[in-house]
Amino acid sequence: MKLFFKIFAFVFALLCLTSAYLQLNDPDLLLWLCIYITSGIVSILFALNRLPYQIYLVLSIGYVIGAFLFWPETFEGVTIGGGEISNIEHARESLGLIILALVMLIFGIRTKTN
């Protein structure tokens, strides 16, 4: 099981760093670069067992707060053409932050129980 989490962390880090690269055309580039690069680095450090569990829990709480703040006034889905583009963009950003929060929570629990 330990090997599974290491592989998962490296794959997740790769996904986060790829997401950071894909943000290069985003209007709020700096914010999302910081979020995704931080998540990628933290995922690598998880795989290397270099951080205490509190870091993952703080990040998880921060991502949940961010998801709450970015949540659109009217949820219209995540598909282009399904509603106003700003609502769709905010929904996507919120859901991405929820995914990050869940992964960081898993990393924190895994670190605490090892």
N, C-alpha and C positions, 0 to 999 in steps of 0.2 A: 504494500500500500504506500510505503514511503516513496518508492520509485514513481508511482502514479502521480503523486502530488508534485514531485520535482518536474516531471514531464509536463504536467498541467500548467505549472507556474511558468516554465519557459515558453510554452505555446501561448499562454495568456500574455506574457511580456511581449512576444512577437506581435500579437494582435494589437496590443496597446500602442506599440511603437509604429505599427503600420497605420493605425488610426490617427496618430499624431501627424504622420506624413500627409494623410488624406485631408487634414484640416487646413492645408496651406492656402486654400481658396476661401476659407471661412472668414466672415467679417470680424468675428471675435477670436482671431487666430491665437493670440497670446494666452488667453484663458484656457483654451482646449489643448494647446501644446503643453502647458504646465500640468493639466489634469492627466493627460495620457502618458506623457513622459514620466511623470511621478509614478503613475500606476505601473508602468513597464519596469522601472528601476526597482520599485518595491517588490514586484513579482520575482525579479531575478534574485533580490536579496532574500526573499522567502525560500526560494529553491536552495540557496546557499546557507540557509539557517542563520542569518546575520542580524535579525531584528527581533525585539521583544514583542509579545502579542499585543501590548497596549498601542503600538503604532498602527497595527492593522485595524484595531477597534476604533481609534480616533479617525482614521481615514474613512472607515465605513460610516461612521456617524456624519462626518463631513459630506460624504457623497449623498447620503439620505437627505440632509438639509439642502444640498444643492439641487437634488431632484425635486424637492418640494418647491423651492424658489423658482425653478425653471418651468414647472408644470404650467401648461397653457390654461388660459381662462376658460376656453372651450376645447375639450378634447375632440378632435376630428379624425383621429387615426394617425397612421404614420406613412400612408401612401400618397405620393404626389398626385394631385388631381382630386383628392378626396375632401378637400376643404381649403381654407386659407393657409398659404404656405408658412406664415409665421407660427400658426398653431401647430402645424405638422412638424416644423423644425424644433419647436420647444418640446413637443411630445417625444421626439426622437432623442433629444438631449437628455430629457428626464429619464427615459428608459435606459439610456446608456449609463447614466449615473447610478441607477438602481442595480444594473448588472455589476458595475464596479464595486458598489457597496456590498453586494452579496458575496462576491469573490473575496474581498478584503475580510469580510466576516468569517468566511470559511478558512482563510489563511490564519486569522487570529485564533479561532477555535483550535485549529490543527496545531498551531505553535504552542498554545496553552496546554493541550493534552499530551504533548510529546515530552 
